[in-house]
Amino acid sequence: MAMVLIIDDAAFSRRMIRKFLQIDGYEIIEATNGREGLEMVYNYKPNCVLADLLMPDMNGFEFLQAMQDKELKIPTIIISADIQEGARNQSFNLGAVNFINKPPKESELRKAVQEVLSIKE
């Protein structure tokens, strides 16, 4: 089964996303910031990453930049309350494959993850 890494400093957001995705049987792992998420990428090699933008220690933009710098090709979906076009564009420029506004709708989130994982197979 596919493994999904959720990176978000808000425990409530991680719980909600986990609940949505467990329906599809994914193995879910979690990190509270980009730095911890990067370590989990190295240690667990997830099939997909869902990341917030605004986090302490290492934010979502820095996480995406680190993934690019290390040439890690794991599809990353940004889930953020930042609805500015600049944030969306910067995310895509740094390699994000999708951008979902917070709070995510269950159907939109599940569909986005399913699409990413079907492309990877």
C-alpha positions as CSV (number, residue, x, y, z in Angstrom):
1,M,0.0,0.0,0.0
2,A,1.2,3.5,-0.7
3,M,2.7,5.6,2.0
4,V,1.7,9.3,2.4
5,L,3.6,11.8,4.5
6,I,1.6,14.6,6.1
7,I,3.7,17.7,7.1
8,D,1.8,20.2,9.1
9,D,2.5,21.9,12.5
10,A,-1.2,21.9,13.4
11,A,-2.2,18.6,15.0
12,F,-5.8,19.2,14.1
13,S,-5.0,19.5,10.4
14,R,-2.9,16.3,10.5
15,R,-5.7,14.4,12.1
16,M,-8.3,15.7,9.6
17,I,-6.1,14.8,6.6
18,R,-5.2,11.4,8.1
19,K,-9.0,10.6,8.6
20,F,-9.7,11.5,5.0
21,L,-6.9,9.4,3.6
22,Q,-7.2,6.3,5.8
23,I,-10.5,5.5,4.0
24,D,-8.4,4.6,1.0
25,G,-6.0,2.4,3.0
26,Y,-2.8,4.4,2.7
27,E,-0.1,4.1,5.3
28,I,0.1,7.5,6.9
29,I,3.2,9.0,8.6
30,E,3.4,12.5,10.0
31,A,5.9,15.4,10.6
32,T,5.4,18.7,12.4
33,N,7.7,20.8,10.2
34,G,9.7,20.7,7.0
35,R,12.9,19.7,8.6
36,E,11.3,16.7,10.3
37,G,9.5,15.9,7.0
38,L,12.7,15.9,5.1
39,E,14.2,13.4,7.6
40,M,11.1,11.2,7.1
41,V,11.4,11.4,3.3
42,Y,15.0,10.0,3.7
43,N,14.0,7.4,6.2
44,Y,10.7,6.1,4.8
45,K,10.6,7.1,1.1
46,P,6.9,7.9,1.0
47,N,5.0,7.8,-2.3
48,C,3.4,11.2,-1.8
49,V,3.9,14.2,0.5
50,L,1.2,16.6,1.7
51,A,2.8,19.8,3.1
52,D,1.6,23.0,4.7
53,L,3.4,26.2,3.8
54,L,3.5,28.1,7.1
55,M,5.4,26.1,9.7
56,P,8.2,26.7,12.2
57,D,11.8,25.6,11.7
58,M,11.5,24.8,8.0
59,N,8.5,26.1,6.1
60,G,6.8,24.5,3.1
61,F,8.7,26.6,0.5
62,E,12.1,25.7,2.2
63,F,11.0,22.0,2.2
64,L,10.2,22.1,-1.5
65,Q,13.5,23.8,-2.2
66,A,15.4,21.2,-0.2
67,M,13.6,18.4,-2.1
68,Q,14.7,20.1,-5.4
69,D,18.2,20.7,-4.2
70,K,18.6,17.0,-3.2
71,E,16.8,15.9,-6.5
72,L,14.2,14.0,-4.5
73,K,11.3,13.3,-6.9
74,I,8.4,12.6,-4.5
75,P,5.2,14.2,-5.7
76,T,4.2,16.9,-3.2
77,I,0.8,18.5,-2.7
78,I,0.7,21.8,-0.8
79,I,-2.3,22.3,1.5
80,S,-2.3,25.8,2.8
81,A,-4.5,28.6,4.0
82,D,-2.3,31.0,2.0
83,I,-4.6,31.8,-1.0
84,Q,-2.3,34.4,-2.6
85,E,-1.5,33.7,-6.2
86,G,2.2,34.3,-5.5
87,A,2.3,31.5,-2.9
88,R,0.6,29.2,-5.3
89,N,3.0,30.1,-8.2
90,Q,6.1,29.8,-6.0
91,S,4.9,26.3,-4.8
92,F,4.6,25.1,-8.4
93,N,7.9,26.7,-9.4
94,L,9.5,24.7,-6.5
95,G,8.0,21.4,-7.8
96,A,4.7,21.1,-6.1
97,V,2.3,19.0,-8.2
98,N,-1.0,20.4,-6.7
99,F,-2.1,23.2,-4.4
100,I,-5.2,22.7,-2.2
101,N,-6.7,25.5,0.0
102,K,-7.2,24.8,3.7
103,P,-9.3,23.4,5.0
104,P,-9.3,20.8,2.3
105,K,-12.5,19.2,1.1
106,E,-12.3,15.5,1.6
107,S,-13.3,14.6,-2.0
108,E,-10.7,17.1,-3.5
109,L,-7.9,15.8,-1.3
110,R,-8.6,12.1,-1.9
111,K,-8.9,12.7,-5.6
112,A,-5.6,14.7,-5.7
113,V,-3.7,12.0,-3.8
114,Q,-5.2,9.2,-6.0
115,E,-4.2,11.1,-9.2
116,V,-0.6,11.5,-7.9
117,L,-0.3,7.9,-6.9
118,S,-1.7,6.6,-10.2
119,I,0.8,8.6,-12.1
120,K,3.6,7.3,-10.0
121,E,2.7,3.6,-10.6
